[in-house]
Amino acid sequence: MDKGKKQVVIVAGANGSGKTTFARKFLDVTKFEFLNADEIAKELNPKNPIKARIAAGKKVINSIDQLIQEEKNFVIESTLSGSFLEKHIQELKIMVMKLTSHIFSLARKIFALRESNQG
């Protein structure tokens, strides 16, 4: 990893594709900040996280802005189903921060499971 540039890692993919599993292992090694709207919703309303989705999304956006301003390394987990990250991706490119994305496909995960079961 380039220690000179601040890094942002986007872990993207469909629900159930392995994003969180990858992010947690990556975070064990890097100690980056972690932004995940689903996890924040669970913190805000443990009994019914779905009711906290909008508040969690707003918190993620505010956190992205803050982490960019503080020039901290961070990981964002997202399904990329909306366009909220688009603005921030453009900002990060302008700021010459190192931007890395990891896109997970459920089809790849299923294929890997089939391969290991045939083994």
DRENKEVEX-326366 format. One record per residue (C-alpha): residue number from 0; residue in one letter; y, z, x. Coordinates in steps of 0.25 Angstrom, whole numbers, padded with zeros to 4 digits. Layout:
# DRENKEVEX-326366
@zati = NUM zanu = A py = Y pz = Z px = X
...
END
This chain:
# DRENKEVEX-326366
@zati = 0 zanu = M py = 0000 pz = 0000 px = 0000
@zati = 1 zanu = D py = 0014 pz = -0003 px = 0005
@zati = 2 zanu = K py = 0021 pz = 0010 px = 0007
@zati = 3 zanu = G py = 0035 pz = 0004 px = 0008
@zati = 4 zanu = K py = 0036 pz = -0002 px = -0006
@zati = 5 zanu = K py = 0034 pz = 0006 px = -0018
@zati = 6 zanu = Q py = 0023 pz = 0002 px = -0027
@zati = 7 zanu = V py = 0020 pz = 0000 px = -0041
@zati = 8 zanu = V py = 0006 pz = -0003 px = -0046
@zati = 9 zanu = I py = 0003 pz = -0008 px = -0060
@zati = 10 zanu = V py = -0011 pz = -0006 px = -0065
@zati = 11 zanu = A py = -0012 pz = -0015 px = -0077
@zati = 12 zanu = G py = -0023 pz = -0019 px = -0086
@zati = 13 zanu = A py = -0029 pz = -0017 px = -0100
@zati = 14 zanu = N py = -0034 pz = -0004 px = -0106
@zati = 15 zanu = G py = -0047 pz = 0000 px = -0099
@zati = 16 zanu = S py = -0046 pz = -0009 px = -0088
@zati = 17 zanu = G py = -0045 pz = 0002 px = -0077
@zati = 18 zanu = K py = -0031 pz = 0003 px = -0074
@zati = 19 zanu = T py = -0030 pz = 0018 px = -0075
@zati = 20 zanu = T py = -0043 pz = 0020 px = -0066
@zati = 21 zanu = F py = -0037 pz = 0011 px = -0056
@zati = 22 zanu = A py = -0023 pz = 0018 px = -0056
@zati = 23 zanu = R py = -0029 pz = 0031 px = -0055
@zati = 24 zanu = K py = -0037 pz = 0027 px = -0042
@zati = 25 zanu = F py = -0025 pz = 0020 px = -0037
@zati = 26 zanu = L py = -0016 pz = 0032 px = -0039
@zati = 27 zanu = D py = -0026 pz = 0041 px = -0032
@zati = 28 zanu = V py = -0023 pz = 0033 px = -0019
@zati = 29 zanu = T py = -0008 pz = 0030 px = -0021
@zati = 30 zanu = K py = -0002 pz = 0042 px = -0028
@zati = 31 zanu = F py = 0007 pz = 0032 px = -0036
@zati = 32 zanu = E py = 0014 pz = 0037 px = -0048
@zati = 33 zanu = F py = 0006 pz = 0032 px = -0061
@zati = 34 zanu = L py = 0011 pz = 0027 px = -0074
@zati = 35 zanu = N py = 0002 pz = 0025 px = -0086
@zati = 36 zanu = A py = 0008 pz = 0025 px = -0100
@zati = 37 zanu = D py = -0006 pz = 0029 px = -0106
@zati = 38 zanu = E py = -0007 pz = 0041 px = -0097
@zati = 39 zanu = I py = 0008 pz = 0045 px = -0100
@zati = 40 zanu = A py = 0005 pz = 0044 px = -0115
@zati = 41 zanu = K py = -0007 pz = 0053 px = -0113
@zati = 42 zanu = E py = 0002 pz = 0063 px = -0106
@zati = 43 zanu = L py = 0013 pz = 0062 px = -0117
@zati = 44 zanu = N py = 0004 pz = 0064 px = -0129
@zati = 45 zanu = P py = -0010 pz = 0068 px = -0124
@zati = 46 zanu = K py = -0015 pz = 0068 px = -0139
@zati = 47 zanu = N py = -0010 pz = 0055 px = -0143
@zati = 48 zanu = P py = -0006 pz = 0046 px = -0131
@zati = 49 zanu = I py = -0004 pz = 0034 px = -0140
@zati = 50 zanu = K py = 0008 pz = 0041 px = -0146
@zati = 51 zanu = A py = 0015 pz = 0042 px = -0132
@zati = 52 zanu = R py = 0013 pz = 0028 px = -0128
@zati = 53 zanu = I py = 0028 pz = 0024 px = -0130
@zati = 54 zanu = A py = 0033 pz = 0036 px = -0123
@zati = 55 zanu = A py = 0023 pz = 0034 px = -0111
@zati = 56 zanu = G py = 0027 pz = 0020 px = -0110
@zati = 57 zanu = K py = 0042 pz = 0024 px = -0109
@zati = 58 zanu = K py = 0038 pz = 0035 px = -0099
@zati = 59 zanu = V py = 0031 pz = 0024 px = -0090
@zati = 60 zanu = I py = 0043 pz = 0015 px = -0090
@zati = 61 zanu = N py = 0052 pz = 0027 px = -0086
@zati = 62 zanu = S py = 0042 pz = 0031 px = -0075
@zati = 63 zanu = I py = 0042 pz = 0017 px = -0070
@zati = 64 zanu = D py = 0057 pz = 0017 px = -0069
@zati = 65 zanu = Q py = 0057 pz = 0030 px = -0062
@zati = 66 zanu = L py = 0046 pz = 0027 px = -0052
@zati = 67 zanu = I py = 0053 pz = 0014 px = -0049
@zati = 68 zanu = Q py = 0066 pz = 0021 px = -0046
@zati = 69 zanu = E py = 0059 pz = 0032 px = -0038
@zati = 70 zanu = E py = 0052 pz = 0021 px = -0030
@zati = 71 zanu = K py = 0038 pz = 0027 px = -0032
@zati = 72 zanu = N py = 0025 pz = 0020 px = -0032
@zati = 73 zanu = F py = 0018 pz = 0020 px = -0045
@zati = 74 zanu = V py = 0007 pz = 0014 px = -0054
@zati = 75 zanu = I py = 0008 pz = 0009 px = -0068
@zati = 76 zanu = E py = -0004 pz = 0007 px = -0077
@zati = 77 zanu = S py = -0002 pz = -0003 px = -0088
@zati = 78 zanu = T py = -0009 pz = -0013 px = -0097
@zati = 79 zanu = L py = 0004 pz = -0022 px = -0096
@zati = 80 zanu = S py = 0003 pz = -0024 px = -0111
@zati = 81 zanu = G py = 0018 pz = -0022 px = -0112
@zati = 82 zanu = S py = 0030 pz = -0027 px = -0104
@zati = 83 zanu = F py = 0036 pz = -0014 px = -0099
@zati = 84 zanu = L py = 0031 pz = -0015 px = -0085
@zati = 85 zanu = E py = 0037 pz = -0029 px = -0083
@zati = 86 zanu = K py = 0051 pz = -0024 px = -0081
@zati = 87 zanu = H py = 0046 pz = -0014 px = -0071
@zati = 88 zanu = I py = 0038 pz = -0024 px = -0064
@zati = 89 zanu = Q py = 0050 pz = -0032 px = -0062
@zati = 90 zanu = E py = 0058 pz = -0020 px = -0057
@zati = 91 zanu = L py = 0047 pz = -0017 px = -0047
@zati = 92 zanu = K py = 0047 pz = -0031 px = -0041
@zati = 93 zanu = I py = 0062 pz = -0030 px = -0040
@zati = 94 zanu = M py = 0061 pz = -0017 px = -0032
@zati = 95 zanu = V py = 0051 pz = -0023 px = -0023
@zati = 96 zanu = M py = 0041 pz = -0012 px = -0026
@zati = 97 zanu = K py = 0027 pz = -0016 px = -0024
@zati = 98 zanu = L py = 0021 pz = -0019 px = -0037
@zati = 99 zanu = T py = 0005 pz = -0020 px = -0038
@zati = 100 zanu = S py = -0003 pz = -0023 px = -0051
@zati = 101 zanu = H py = -0017 pz = -0020 px = -0054
@zati = 102 zanu = I py = -0022 pz = -0027 px = -0066
@zati = 103 zanu = F py = -0035 pz = -0023 px = -0072
@zati = 104 zanu = S py = -0043 pz = -0031 px = -0082
@zati = 105 zanu = L py = -0053 pz = -0025 px = -0091
@zati = 106 zanu = A py = -0062 pz = -0038 px = -0089
@zati = 107 zanu = R py = -0063 pz = -0035 px = -0074
@zati = 108 zanu = K py = -0067 pz = -0021 px = -0077
@zati = 109 zanu = I py = -0078 pz = -0025 px = -0087
@zati = 110 zanu = F py = -0083 pz = -0036 px = -0077
@zati = 111 zanu = A py = -0083 pz = -0025 px = -0066
@zati = 112 zanu = L py = -0092 pz = -0016 px = -0075
@zati = 113 zanu = R py = -0101 pz = -0027 px = -0078
@zati = 114 zanu = E py = -0103 pz = -0030 px = -0063
@zati = 115 zanu = S py = -0106 pz = -0016 px = -0060
@zati = 116 zanu = N py = -0116 pz = -0014 px = -0071
@zati = 117 zanu = Q py = -0123 pz = -0027 px = -0067
@zati = 118 zanu = G py = -0124 pz = -0021 px = -0053
END
